[in-house]
Each structure stands twice: as C-alpha cells, then as structure tokens.
Amino acid sequence: MCVVNRNFAGTETKMASQSNDPRLPSAARPYKQPVVAPQDLPVDYSGFIAVIFGVFGAMFRYKACSWLAIIFSAQSLSNMRNMENDLKQISMAMMFGIMGLVTNYLGLGPRPTPKK
C-alpha cells in the first residue's frame, strides 16, 4: 500500500507504509555522552580572563579591572565543569578581584609620596 503526498514543489512522492519501514525500533539505543578526562576538557576562558583582570586590578589599582574580575569569576563559577581544578582558579581570581577592590576603595596599600 502506497500513500501519495504532494510536496511544496507540486511533485508527487510515494511514501512506504509502516510495514515496509527498514528501521528497527527495538534496536534503537539512547545516546550516552562519552566520559571525558578532566585534562581533556576545553579551556575555561572566563576564568582565565578573571585572573588576568584580577591581577591588573590589584597591581595597577584599576577599579574597572577589579569589577570585571569579580564578574568573570562569577560567570566561570556558574559554568564550572571540573570541580577540583576550576574551583582553585575561580577562588584565586575572586581573591585578586576582592583584594583590588579593597585596596582601591578603602585606600589600603602603598601611597605615592608627594614631591617637595
């Protein structure tokens, strides 16, 4: 038994009925994601950028860099894949960002000496 369908181009196509379907529903298996080793995971760019901005914010006393380090470390924390390695990097970036904000807003750290 054949069913005739008309497609968008106006041509007729013949579709086979369910009895002639070569696929086997009993042979279908659900997809299982392969296991990836932690060292083979892709690089966490937001965590790396957070560390860079945190270092710049703490060393050069840029407020914007410290805020960007906090934002990128929060983004990296929300997209964390490997708990052990990523948590170290994120905590380091967060500490640099917080240290930069504390030194910028509270005035801690070395002060430039006035010229006489």
C-alpha positions in Angstrom: 0.0 0.0 0.0 1.5 3.4 -1.0 0.5 6.8 0.1 0.8 9.7 -2.4 1.9 13.0 -0.9 2.2 16.4 -2.7 5.3 18.4 -1.6 5.9 22.2 -1.9 7.2 22.0 -5.4 4.0 20.4 -6.6 5.5 17.0 -7.4 4.1 13.8 -6.1 6.1 11.5 -3.9 5.2 8.0 -2.8 5.8 7.1 0.8 6.0 3.5 2.0 3.7 2.3 4.7 4.8 1.4 8.2 5.1 -2.3 7.2 8.0 -1.5 4.8 10.0 0.6 7.2 13.5 -0.8 7.4 14.3 0.8 10.8 14.1 -1.4 13.8 12.6 0.4 16.9 13.8 -2.4 19.1 17.4 -1.8 18.1 17.3 1.9 19.0 19.5 2.8 22.0 19.5 6.1 23.9 22.5 8.4 23.4 25.1 8.2 26.2 27.6 11.0 26.4 31.2 9.8 26.4 33.3 10.3 29.5 35.9 13.0 29.1 39.0 13.1 31.3 39.4 16.4 33.3 42.7 17.3 31.5 40.9 17.0 28.1 38.1 19.5 28.9 38.1 22.8 27.0 39.8 25.8 28.5 37.7 28.0 30.8 38.4 31.4 29.1 36.2 33.3 31.5 38.2 32.0 34.5 41.5 32.9 32.7 40.2 36.4 31.9 39.1 36.8 35.5 42.6 36.0 36.8 44.2 38.5 34.3 41.7 41.3 35.3 42.2 40.5 39.0 46.0 40.8 38.7 45.7 44.1 36.8 43.2 45.4 39.3 45.3 44.6 42.3 48.7 45.6 40.9 47.8 48.7 38.9 44.8 49.8 41.1 42.3 49.8 38.3 38.8 49.7 39.7 37.2 48.6 36.4 39.6 45.6 36.2 38.7 44.5 39.7 35.0 44.7 39.0 35.5 42.8 35.7 37.5 40.1 37.6 34.5 39.6 40.0 32.0 39.4 37.1 34.1 37.0 35.1 34.8 34.8 38.1 31.1 34.7 38.9 30.4 33.6 35.3 33.2 31.0 35.5 31.7 29.7 38.8 28.3 29.3 37.1 29.8 27.4 34.2 32.1 25.2 36.2 32.8 21.8 34.7 35.6 20.3 36.8 35.1 21.0 40.5 38.7 20.5 41.6 40.7 22.4 39.1 38.2 25.2 38.3 37.5 26.0 41.9 41.2 26.8 42.5 41.3 29.1 39.5 38.0 30.8 40.4 38.9 31.3 44.0 42.3 32.8 43.0 40.6 35.2 40.6 37.9 36.2 43.1 40.6 36.9 45.8 42.6 39.1 43.3 39.4 40.9 42.5 38.4 41.4 46.1 41.9 42.5 47.0 41.9 45.0 44.2 38.5 46.4 45.3 39.6 46.7 48.9 42.8 48.5 48.1 41.0 50.8 45.7 38.0 51.8 47.8 39.5 51.6 51.3 42.8 53.2 50.5 45.0 50.4 51.8 48.3 49.8 50.2 51.3 52.0 49.2 50.6 55.6 48.8 52.6 57.8 46.4 54.8 60.2 48.2 54.3 63.9 47.5 57.2 65.7 45.7 58.7 68.6 47.6 
